[in-house]
């Protein structure tokens, strides 16, 4: 009996959506609430509900059941399931996942991250379902993660479709043996609606910035690849020259305690504020005058797109997919990773040159509104789903 996939699930002869939408299962292992987690929620919230049903499957460490991502998923009313992890890649979840895919009539498995890629691939193949992966980036900061990355790159050769968030990641995938025709670059995007009418609550964050202060921030997980010490060193040098500069580190992570100690030793107490995890980022962007990225590796950070949408100039290292978002000197400034002197000079340029600051601010906002709109991004991924299902049906009918 032929499986009811594409033509039974897409449209009838009048062009109206059929009654039964295509079920897409997104798999992710949300250790923290970062870029990949935000991408899954954004996609789930923007997809055409008349044509697609989104279900989220989360691989969660059984020792740490409280999870910010799960809370957001449930708040949004997204159908979801939890698969508990008792080790890094818990193979016992494979039969559980296969059972879930079949019982929920999942038509497409969409994975995010190496744990989900490996387990999702096996479960999808055992269930005879097509499988697609979004590659948000690789972070080989130690030998353990390098091994996981190698396993992931091998597994990705067997996916029906792979969606890197940048051309540079796509090139690395081809070098790893993923076939060119199975790779489609889909850069991250954000909702570009106007937020000017949204009111921000008064909180201790707003009290950190006084009248006349210029606030420079860094946003992300406090982990080695973000090079927060490089940001703090730039803050130390610049604060000696400009007394009105203030610095904010937004995010949580394993390095926070060490970084706070480093801040004290640098004499930056009162100049640098660690906010921890911030749920409502709108207030942060309403306060920031500049965003700095000091990472040694990245995909396409959503924080850059959010800052640009708000007209906040970005000074960033030119790593990963960032050069595909920022045109250096036009809608942002880029420097070499690890070059603290160049970082300071770029930041200083925008602090002292108001005309250049405003030009980059205007250009950044225009760029995001033109090229990184969430609706266009979502429709492109939906098109990838339908194309993949059609190819699969055509192959089964040959």
C-alpha positions as CSV (number, residue, x, y, z in Angstrom):
1,X,0.0,0.0,0.0
2,X,1.4,3.4,-1.0
3,X,2.1,5.7,1.9
4,X,0.0,8.9,2.0
5,X,2.8,11.5,1.8
6,X,3.0,14.6,-0.5
7,X,0.1,14.7,-2.9
8,X,-2.4,13.4,-0.3
9,X,-1.3,16.0,2.2
10,X,-0.7,19.2,0.3
11,X,-3.5,20.6,-1.8
12,X,-6.7,19.5,-3.5
13,X,-7.5,20.4,-7.1
14,X,-8.9,23.8,-6.1
15,X,-5.6,24.8,-4.5
16,X,-7.1,24.8,-1.0
17,X,-5.1,23.1,1.8
18,X,-6.1,19.6,2.6
19,X,-7.7,18.7,5.9
20,X,-4.8,16.8,7.2
21,X,-1.5,18.8,7.6
22,X,1.9,17.4,7.3
23,X,3.4,16.5,10.7
24,X,7.0,17.7,11.2
25,X,8.9,16.5,14.2
26,X,11.7,18.8,15.4
27,X,14.3,17.1,17.5
28,X,16.7,19.0,19.7
29,X,18.7,18.5,22.9
30,X,18.3,21.8,24.7
31,X,21.1,22.0,27.3
32,X,20.5,25.8,27.5
33,X,18.3,28.4,25.8
34,X,20.5,29.5,22.9
35,X,20.4,30.1,19.2
36,X,19.2,26.7,18.0
37,X,16.5,26.6,20.6
38,X,15.3,30.0,19.5
39,X,15.3,28.9,15.8
40,X,13.1,25.9,16.6
41,X,10.6,28.1,18.5
42,X,10.6,30.7,15.8
43,X,10.0,28.2,13.1
44,X,7.2,26.5,15.1
45,X,5.5,29.8,15.6
46,X,5.7,30.9,12.0
47,X,4.8,27.8,10.0
48,X,1.5,27.6,8.1
49,X,-0.7,25.7,10.5
50,X,-3.2,24.8,7.8
51,X,-0.5,22.8,6.0
52,X,1.9,21.8,8.7
53,X,1.6,20.5,12.2
54,X,4.8,21.0,14.3
55,X,5.7,18.7,17.1
56,X,8.9,19.2,19.2
57,X,10.8,16.3,20.7
58,X,13.4,17.2,23.3
59,X,16.3,15.1,24.5
60,X,16.7,16.3,28.1
61,X,19.3,15.3,30.7
62,X,17.5,13.2,33.3
63,X,19.5,14.8,36.1
64,X,18.4,18.3,35.1
65,X,14.7,18.0,34.3
66,X,14.0,21.8,34.6
67,X,14.5,23.3,31.2
68,X,13.9,26.8,29.9
69,X,13.3,25.6,26.4
70,X,10.6,23.1,27.5
71,X,8.9,25.8,29.4
72,X,8.7,28.0,26.3
73,X,7.5,25.1,24.2
74,X,4.6,24.5,26.6
75,X,3.8,28.2,26.9
76,X,3.4,28.3,23.1
77,X,1.1,25.3,23.2
78,X,3.3,23.3,20.8
79,X,2.7,19.5,20.9
80,X,5.8,18.0,22.5
81,X,7.5,15.0,23.9
82,X,10.5,14.5,26.2
83,X,13.1,11.7,25.6
84,X,15.3,11.5,28.8
85,X,19.0,11.3,28.3
86,X,21.0,9.2,30.8
87,X,24.2,9.4,28.8
88,X,25.5,11.7,26.0
89,X,23.8,9.7,23.2
90,X,21.2,7.5,24.8
91,X,20.5,4.8,22.2
92,X,17.6,3.5,24.3
93,X,15.7,6.5,22.9
94,X,15.8,5.1,19.4
95,X,12.9,2.5,19.9
96,X,11.0,5.1,21.9
97,X,11.4,7.6,19.1
98,X,10.4,5.1,16.4
99,X,7.2,4.3,18.3
100,X,6.5,8.0,18.7
101,X,7.1,8.8,15.0
102,X,4.7,6.0,14.0
103,X,2.0,6.8,16.6
104,X,2.0,10.5,15.8
105,X,2.1,9.8,12.0
106,X,5.1,12.0,11.6
107,X,5.9,12.7,7.9
108,X,9.3,14.5,8.3
109,X,12.0,14.4,11.0
110,X,13.9,17.6,11.3
111,X,16.9,17.5,13.6
112,X,19.1,20.2,15.3
113,X,22.5,19.4,16.9
114,X,24.7,16.3,17.0
115,X,22.6,14.3,19.5
116,X,19.4,14.8,17.6
117,X,21.2,14.2,14.2
118,X,22.5,10.8,15.2
119,X,19.5,9.4,17.1
120,X,17.0,11.1,14.7
121,X,18.7,9.7,11.6
122,X,18.5,6.1,12.9
123,X,14.9,6.5,14.1
124,X,13.8,8.1,10.8
125,X,15.4,5.4,8.7
126,X,13.8,2.6,10.9
127,X,10.5,4.4,10.5
128,X,10.9,4.9,6.7
129,X,10.6,8.7,7.1
130,X,12.7,11.4,5.4
131,X,15.1,13.3,7.6
132,X,16.4,16.8,7.4
133,X,19.0,18.6,9.6
134,X,19.6,22.3,10.2
135,X,23.3,22.8,11.0
136,X,23.7,25.8,13.3
137,X,27.4,25.5,13.6
138,X,30.2,23.4,15.1
139,X,31.9,24.2,18.4
140,X,35.0,21.9,18.6
141,X,36.4,23.5,21.8
142,X,37.7,20.3,23.3
143,X,38.5,16.7,22.4
144,X,35.1,15.4,23.4
145,X,33.2,17.8,21.2
146,X,35.6,17.3,18.3
147,X,34.8,13.6,18.5
148,X,31.0,14.3,18.5
149,X,31.5,16.7,15.6
150,X,33.3,14.0,13.6
151,X,30.5,11.5,14.3
152,X,27.9,14.1,13.3
153,X,29.6,15.0,10.0
154,X,29.6,11.3,9.1
155,X,26.0,10.9,10.0
156,X,25.0,13.9,7.9
157,X,26.1,12.1,4.7
158,X,23.0,9.9,5.0
159,X,20.4,12.7,5.5
160,X,17.9,13.5,2.7
161,X,18.6,17.2,3.1
162,X,21.0,19.3,5.1
163,X,20.4,23.0,5.8
164,X,23.5,24.9,7.0
165,X,22.9,28.4,8.2
166,X,25.8,29.8,6.2
167,X,27.7,29.0,3.0
168,X,30.9,28.5,5.0
169,X,29.3,25.7,7.0
170,X,28.0,24.3,3.7
171,X,31.5,24.2,2.3
172,X,32.7,22.4,5.4
173,X,29.9,19.8,5.0
174,X,30.9,19.2,1.4
175,X,34.5,18.6,2.5
176,X,33.1,16.1,5.0
177,X,31.5,14.0,2.3
178,X,27.9,15.4,2.2
179,X,26.7,15.5,-1.4
180,X,26.4,18.9,-2.8
181,X,22.8,18.3,-4.1
182,X,21.7,17.5,-0.6
183,X,22.9,20.9,0.8
184,X,20.8,24.0,0.8
185,X,22.0,27.1,2.7
186,X,19.2,28.7,4.7
187,X,20.4,31.6,6.9
188,X,18.7,32.4,10.1
189,X,16.1,35.1,10.3
190,X,14.0,37.0,12.8
191,X,10.5,38.6,13.0
192,X,11.0,42.0,11.6
193,X,7.8,43.6,12.8
194,X,8.0,47.1,14.4
195,X,8.6,46.9,18.2
196,X,8.7,50.6,18.8
197,X,5.3,50.6,20.5
198,X,6.2,47.8,22.9
199,X,6.8,49.0,26.4
200,X,9.7,47.7,28.4
201,X,9.3,47.2,32.1
202,X,11.6,49.1,34.5
203,X,14.1,46.8,36.1
204,X,17.6,46.9,37.6
205,X,19.0,46.6,34.1
206,X,17.7,50.1,33.1
207,X,19.3,51.6,36.3
208,X,22.7,50.5,35.2
209,X,22.7,53.0,32.3
210,X,22.7,56.6,33.4
211,X,22.0,59.7,31.3
212,X,25.0,60.2,29.0
213,X,26.3,56.7,29.2
214,X,27.2,54.7,26.1
215,X,26.3,51.0,26.7
216,X,28.2,48.3,24.9
217,X,27.0,44.7,25.2
218,X,27.8,41.1,24.4
219,X,25.0,38.6,24.2
220,X,25.4,34.8,24.3
221,X,26.3,31.7,26.3
222,X,29.2,32.2,28.6
223,X,31.4,29.5,27.2
224,X,35.0,29.4,25.8
225,X,34.1,29.9,22.1
226,X,32.5,33.3,22.8
227,X,35.8,34.7,24.1
228,X,34.2,36.9,26.8
229,X,37.7,37.6,28.2
230,X,38.5,39.3,24.9
231,X,35.4,41.5,25.4
232,X,36.5,42.3,29.0
233,X,40.0,43.2,27.9
234,X,38.6,45.6,25.3
235,X,36.3,47.1,28.1
236,X,39.4,47.6,30.3
237,X,41.3,49.5,27.6
238,X,38.4,51.6,26.4
239,X,37.1,52.5,29.8
240,X,40.4,54.2,30.6
241,X,39.9,56.5,27.6
242,X,36.2,57.2,27.8
243,X,34.6,57.5,31.2
244,X,31.0,57.4,29.8
245,X,31.3,53.8,28.5
246,X,29.5,51.0,30.3
247,X,29.6,47.3,29.4
248,X,27.0,44.6,29.7
249,X,27.4,40.8,29.5
250,X,24.0,39.2,28.7
251,X,23.7,35.4,29.1
252,X,24.5,32.5,31.4
253,X,27.0,29.6,31.1
254,X,29.7,27.6,32.8
255,X,32.3,30.4,32.7
256,X,30.3,33.0,34.5
257,X,32.0,32.7,37.9
258,X,35.5,32.8,36.4
259,X,34.5,35.8,34.2
260,X,33.1,37.7,37.2
261,X,36.3,37.1,39.1
262,X,38.3,38.3,36.0
263,X,36.2,41.5,35.9
264,X,37.1,42.3,39.5
265,X,40.8,41.7,39.0
266,X,40.7,44.0,35.9
267,X,39.3,46.8,38.1
268,X,36.1,46.9,36.1
269,X,33.7,46.7,39.0
270,X,31.0,49.2,38.3
271,X,31.8,49.4,34.7
272,X,30.7,45.9,33.6
273,X,27.3,44.3,34.5
274,X,26.6,40.6,34.2
275,X,22.8,40.2,33.7
276,X,22.5,36.4,33.7
277,X,19.8,34.9,31.5
278,X,17.3,37.5,30.3
279,X,13.9,36.2,29.2
280,X,12.6,39.4,27.6
281,X,15.5,40.7,25.4
282,X,13.5,43.7,24.2
283,X,14.6,45.7,27.2
284,X,18.3,44.8,26.6
285,X,18.1,46.0,23.0
286,X,16.3,49.2,24.1
287,X,19.3,50.0,26.3
288,X,22.2,48.9,24.1
289,X,24.1,51.4,22.0
290,X,26.4,48.8,20.4
291,X,26.7,45.0,20.2
292,X,30.1,43.3,20.2
293,X,30.8,39.7,19.1
294,X,34.2,38.3,20.1
295,X,33.6,34.6,19.1
296,X,36.2,32.3,17.7
297,X,33.4,30.3,15.9
298,X,29.8,31.0,15.0
299,X,27.0,30.1,12.7
300,X,24.7,33.1,12.2
301,X,24.0,34.5,15.6
302,X,20.4,35.7,16.2
303,X,21.8,38.4,18.5
304,X,23.4,40.1,15.5
305,X,20.1,40.1,13.5
306,X,18.2,41.4,16.5
307,X,20.6,44.2,17.1
308,X,20.6,45.2,13.5
309,X,16.8,45.2,13.4
310,X,16.9,47.7,16.3
311,X,19.5,49.8,14.5
312,X,22.2,48.9,17.0
313,X,25.7,48.9,15.2
314,X,27.6,45.6,15.5
315,X,31.3,45.2,15.8
316,X,32.1,41.5,15.3
317,X,34.8,39.0,14.5
318,X,34.5,37.8,11.0
319,X,34.0,34.1,11.7
320,X,31.4,31.5,10.6
321,X,28.5,33.0,8.7
322,X,28.9,36.5,10.1
323,X,30.5,37.9,6.9
324,X,27.4,36.7,5.0
325,X,25.3,39.0,7.3
326,X,27.6,42.1,7.8
327,X,29.2,44.0,5.0
328,X,32.2,45.5,6.7
329,X,32.1,49.2,6.9
330,X,28.6,49.4,5.5
331,X,26.1,47.9,8.0
332,X,28.6,46.8,10.7
333,X,32.3,46.5,11.4
334,X,34.4,43.3,11.4
335,X,37.8,42.4,12.9
336,X,40.0,39.4,13.1
337,X,39.2,36.9,15.8
338,X,41.6,37.4,18.8
339,X,42.8,40.9,17.7
340,X,41.9,42.9,20.8
341,X,43.6,46.0,19.4
342,X,41.5,46.0,16.2
343,X,38.4,45.4,18.2
344,X,39.1,48.4,20.4
345,X,39.8,50.6,17.4
346,X,36.6,49.6,15.7
347,X,34.5,50.2,18.8
348,X,36.3,53.5,19.3
349,X,35.5,54.6,15.7
350,X,31.7,54.4,16.4
351,X,32.0,55.9,19.8
352,X,33.6,59.1,18.6
353,X,32.2,59.4,15.0
354,X,28.5,60.1,15.4
355,X,27.8,60.4,11.6
356,X,29.4,57.0,10.9
357,X,27.5,55.5,13.8
358,X,24.1,56.7,12.4
359,X,25.0,55.6,8.9
360,X,25.8,52.1,10.0
361,X,22.7,52.0,12.2
362,X,20.4,52.9,9.3
363,X,22.1,50.5,6.9
364,X,21.9,47.6,9.4
365,X,18.2,48.0,9.9
366,X,17.6,48.2,6.2
367,X,19.7,45.0,5.6
368,X,17.7,42.9,8.1
369,X,14.3,44.1,6.9
370,X,15.3,43.3,3.3
371,X,17.2,40.0,3.7
372,X,16.4,38.3,7.0
373,X,12.6,38.4,7.4
374,X,11.2,35.4,9.3
375,X,8.2,34.9,7.0
376,X,10.4,34.4,3.9
377,X,12.7,32.2,5.8
378,X,9.8,30.0,7.0
379,X,8.3,29.7,3.5
380,X,11.6,28.6,2.2
381,X,11.9,25.8,4.7
382,X,8.3,24.7,4.0
383,X,9.3,24.6,0.4
384,X,12.2,22.3,1.2
385,X,9.9,20.0,3.1
386,X,7.5,19.7,0.1
387,X,10.3,19.3,-2.4
388,X,11.8,16.5,-0.3
389,X,8.5,14.7,0.1
390,X,7.8,14.9,-3.7
391,X,11.2,13.5,-4.5
392,X,10.7,10.7,-2.1
393,X,7.3,9.8,-3.6
394,X,8.6,10.0,-7.1
395,X,11.5,7.6,-6.2
396,X,9.0,5.2,-4.6
397,X,6.8,5.2,-7.7
398,X,9.7,4.4,-10.1
